[in-house]
Amino acid sequence: MPGIVDAVDIQSLAVHRALCPSTLIERRREGKDVVEKKCTSSWDNCTLERTVKQNPFKNVGEIHKEWTAAAVCASRTTTHRLMQDVGFSCRIPCVKPLLNNRQRQKRLAWAKGKMDWTAAEWSKVMFSDERSQSLEEERRGTESMLLEVQCKVSTVSDGLGCHVICWCWSTVFSVFSAVYQDVLEHFMLPAADQLYGDADFTFQQDLAPAHSAKATSTWFKDHGIPVLNWPANSPDLNPIENLWGIVKRKMRYARPNNAEALKATIRATWALITPEQCHRLIDSMPRRIAAVIQAKGAPTKY
C-alpha cells in the first residue's frame, strides 16, 4: 500500500478505504441494514433533554458545555443534532411584561367586562402609546448625550377609512404631568376634532405616572373627555404596539444622525402605514379580549 500511495499521491486513508473496506462500508454497498454505534447512550440523551428543560434560555454552546461536563463525550454538532431529535429548536424569546397575581386578576376582570364589545365600539376609542427612541451623539470627543425622541400616536377606524395621527417631540428629561397635558392640549385635541368632530369618543392611555397623575385626571374632566379604564402592564391589548413593530421594521436600515432627522424618519415611516393595517388591528380587539380571558389574565401572543 505505501507504494500505491506514493505513486498516485493521495492520502493513505483513502487508499485503505478503497482496498480494505470495513464491514460497515461493505454492508452499505450491499444495501444491507447498518446499525451504527452511537457515541451517547439513552441515559446521556435523557440527561441532555433534562438539561435543556432546566435551562431553556441557554444557547447550544452553553448547553453543550454543561452536558459534556458530566463525562459525556460528544461534539457540539452532535449536541445540536440530538437536541433537534428530541424536538428542541432555537428560538428568540418573546419579551412579555411581568404580571403578578393581582394584576392578572384585574386584567381578567377587565377583559370580561369588555367581552361583548364589537369592533365598531372599539373604533370609537382613540388609542395612544408612547415610545422612546434613544440617539447617542458623540461630537469632538465630548461626552455622549442620550436624547430621547418620544412619539405619541393615535388611530381610529370607522366605516369610511382609517386615520393615524403621530405627535412627535424631543426631550432630554422625563415627561411630567404638566408636559403631558400640554401635549394633549396642542396635539390630541386638534386630532380629536379632525377625526371625530362632534361625535363622542373615549381616550385610551396606559398607567404611566404622567397619565395617572391627579392633575391629568382633572384635565380630562375639565375637557369632558372620558378615559378608558386600562389594566396595568397590558401592551398586548393596545393595537398601536403592533404598529410600532411595523414602524421599527421599516426603520431598520435608517441611520438618522440627529434628533430632527430621527423625528422626520418616524413621521415618514408612519405615513406608510395603510388603512387596511389599522382596520385589521381594530378588528383584532375582540380576539385580544378573548385571548386574555382564555389565558386567565396572563400575557397573550399579541
N, C-alpha and C positions, 0 to 999 in steps of 0.2 A: 504493500500500500504506500509506503514512503516514496517509491519510485513513481507511482501514478500521480501523487500529489505534486512532486517536483516537475513532472512532465507537463501537466496541464495548468499548473499554478492556481490551484483552488484550495480552499480550506480542507483540512483533513477530516473535519467533522462531516462535511458534505459528502466526501468520498465514502466515509464509513457508513453513512445512512444509505448511500446508493448500493454499496456492495454487501453490506451486512445489515439489512433491515431488521428492526426489532420485531418482536411478536406483535406489538401494538400496531405498528405500521402495516405489517402483513395482514392482520385481521381487517384493517380498514380497507386495504386494497381488494380483499376478497369479499367485501360487503358484509362482513360478519359484525355482530354486535360487539361494541367495545365499551368496557366498563373502566373508566379512568379513575385512578386513585385520587381521592380528594385530599387537599392539603389541610383541611379543617374537619373536625368531627361534628356530629349533630349537636353535641354539647357546646362546642365552640360557637356554632351558629345560633343556638339559643341564647348564649351569653351576649353575642352581638346584638340580637334583637332586643334583649333586655337593656343593654347599654344605650341603644338609640332611643328607646321609650323613656328612659330616665333622663336623657339629655337631648330633647328634641330640637334645641336651638344651636347645637354644636354642628360644625361643618364636618365633611368627610375626613379631613386630616386629623381633626381633634378626636373624632370617634375612633379612627384607626390607631392613633397613639394610645388611647386609653384601653382599647380592646387588646392590642398586642402586648401591652404591659403585663398582661396576665399569662405570659408564656405561650401566646398563640403566634404561630409562625405563618404570616400571610402578608402579602404586599398591599399597598394602598389601593391598587386596581382591584385586587381580589375583595378587599373590604367593600369597595363601592359596588361591585357586582353582586355580592351577597346581600347587601342592603336592598338593592333593586329586586333581587329574587324573592325577598320576603315582603315586598310591597312598599318599601320606603322610597321616596324620591325627594330631590332637592327643591325647596320652595322658599320664596321670600316671605317672612312672617308678616301678617297683616296687623297693623298697629290699631288697637282699639282703646278707648278711654277706660280707665279703671272705675268700676261701679261697685259701691258697697251694697249691702243687702237693703238698706233703707232707700237708696237711690233706685235700685231695681224695682222695689215695690211701688215707688212713686211713678216710675216710667210705665209700669204695668197698669196702674190705675188711670194714668193719663191716656194711655192708648185705648183702654176700654171705654173711656168717655168719648173718644173720637172714632170709634169703630164704625159708626153709621154715617160718617161724613163722606160725601161723594167728591169726585174730582172737581165738580163745579163749585162746591163750597170751598175747597182748598184754593181755587183760583182767586178767591176774594181775600186771600191772605197775602200781605206784602212781606215776603221773606227777606231777611237780611243776614249778612255774615261779614266777618272781618278776617283779614289775613295779613300778617306782617311779612314783608319781603326784606331780607337783610342785604345791604350793599356795603361792602368793605372797600374803602378807598385809601390808598397809600400815596401820598404826594411828597416828593422831595425829602424822603427819609423821615417825615413826621410820623407820629403815632397814627395807627389806623383808626378810623372813625366808623362806628356802626350806625348807619342811617336807616331808620325804618320807614318804609313807604306802605301805608295802610290803605286798604281799599274796601269800601263797604258797598255791597251790591244788593239790588232788589230785583225781583222778577215777578211778573203777573201774567197769567194766561187767561184768555177769555175766548169767546166764540169767534172773534174777528182776527185775532192774532196774538202774538206773544211779544212782550217788551222786556228788555233788560236794561236796567239803569246802573251805571257804575259811577260811584263817587270816589275820587282819589284825593288824598292829601298826604303830605310827608311831615314827619315829626321826629325829633330826637329825644322825646320824652314820652312818658306814658299818657294815655288818653284818660283824662279825668272826666267827671260828670259834666262839668262846665263846657269842656271841649266837645264832648259828645252831643250835648244839647245844641251847641252852635252848629254842628254838622247837620243835625236833624232840622234845624230851623232853615238853613240855607240850601240844603240839598234834598232831604227827604220830603219836605212839604211841597216844593215845586214839582217833584217827581210824582207825588201822590195826586196833585191836581191834574197833571198831564195824563196819568193812567186811569184815574177813577172819576175825575170830575166831582159831581155832587153825590156819587154813589158811595155807599158805606164800604169800609174795608177794615181789616184787622192787621195790626203791625206785629211782626214776629221778631224777637231778638233773644239772644241767649242770656245767661245769668252772669255775664261779666260784671265786675264791680261798678263800672261806669253806667251800665244799663240798669242795674238793680238799685242804684242809689235813690234815696228818698227824693232828692231834688229832680231826678229824671222822671220818677213816677208822677210827681207834681206837674211837670212839664206836659206829659201826655194827658193828664186830666184837664189841665187848662186849655188844651187844644182839642179836647173831645175825641181823642183817638184811642180806641180800645187796644190793649196789648194782649196778645195770645199768651196764656199761661204755658210756660215751657219747662220741661224736665231738665234737670242738670245733666251735664256730660252726655248730650244726645246729638252729636253731629250726624249720626246716621238717619235722623229724622228730618234733617234740613237738606232739601234738594240742591241748594247752592253749593254745598260741599262737593257734589258731583260736577258742577260747573267749574269749580276751582280745579278739579282734576283735569278737565278738558283744557282749561287755560294753561295749566302747568305743562301739559304735554306739548301744547303748541308753542310754548315759550322755551322749550328745551334747548334750542340752539341759539336763542337770543343772547346777546352779550352787551347789555346796556352798561355804560361806564359811569353814569351819574344818576342822580335821583330823577331828574327831568326825563331822561331817556327811559328810565325804568317805568315811570308813570305813563309815558307815551306808548311804550310796548304793551303795558297792561290794557290800556284803553283800546289799542288797535286789535289786540287779541280777543277782548270781549266782544268787539264788533263782529267777529267771525262766528259767534255763536248763532245758530239758526233757530227760528221759531219752533221747528219740529223737535229740536232737542229740549227746549223748555216745556213744550206740551207733554213730551214723554215723561219728564221728571215730575210735573204736576200730576199726571195720571198715575204715577207710581206711589203717591201718598197713601191711598187705601191699602196697597200691598205692604208698605212700610209699617203701617199700624198693625196689620195682621201679623207681620213678622215679629214685632215686639211682643204681641200677645202670645204667639207660639213659643217664643224664647223666654217667656215669663219675666220680661223686663231686662234680660241680658242683651248685650250688643248684637246687632244683626249684620248680615252681609253687606248692607248698604253703607 
